[in-house]
Amino acid sequence: MTIASVNGLGKDEANFKLWVGNARLNARFFLGITALAGHIWHASRARINRI
């Protein structure tokens, strides 16, 4: 392995870690939004049913 290929590999690994970190953050954000929307949906349904 040359130094260039080692550097290239390190860069790919860094990009992969960044991508994985973003994917985790996006998943958490998506789940949070989904949970919030579900909560609002159920709360509004309950309010409508009470009338």
C-alpha positions in Angstrom: 0.0 0.0 0.0 1.2 3.4 -0.9 0.7 6.5 1.4 -1.8 7.9 -1.1 -4.0 4.8 -0.9 -3.8 4.9 2.9 -4.8 8.5 2.9 -7.6 7.8 0.5 -8.9 5.0 2.8 -8.8 7.3 5.8 -10.8 9.9 3.9 -13.4 7.3 2.9 -13.6 6.1 6.5 -14.1 9.7 7.7 -16.8 10.3 5.1 -18.5 7.0 6.1 -18.4 7.9 9.8 -19.9 11.3 9.0 -22.6 9.7 6.9 -23.4 7.2 9.7 -23.6 10.0 12.2 -25.9 12.0 9.9 -28.1 8.9 9.3 -28.4 8.4 13.1 -29.3 12.0 13.6 -31.8 12.0 10.8 -33.4 8.8 12.2 -33.7 10.3 15.6 -35.1 13.5 14.2 -37.6 11.5 12.0 -38.7 9.4 15.0 -39.1 12.5 17.1 -41.3 14.2 14.4 -43.3 11.0 13.9 -43.9 10.7 17.7 -44.9 14.3 18.0 -47.2 14.1 15.0 -48.7 10.9 16.5 -49.2 12.5 19.8 -50.9 15.6 18.2 -53.1 13.2 16.1 -54.2 11.2 19.0 -54.8 14.2 21.2 -57.0 15.9 18.5 -58.9 12.6 17.9 -59.6 12.4 21.6 -60.8 16.0 21.7 -63.1 15.4 18.8 -64.5 12.2 20.3 -65.2 14.1 23.6 -67.5 16.6 21.9 
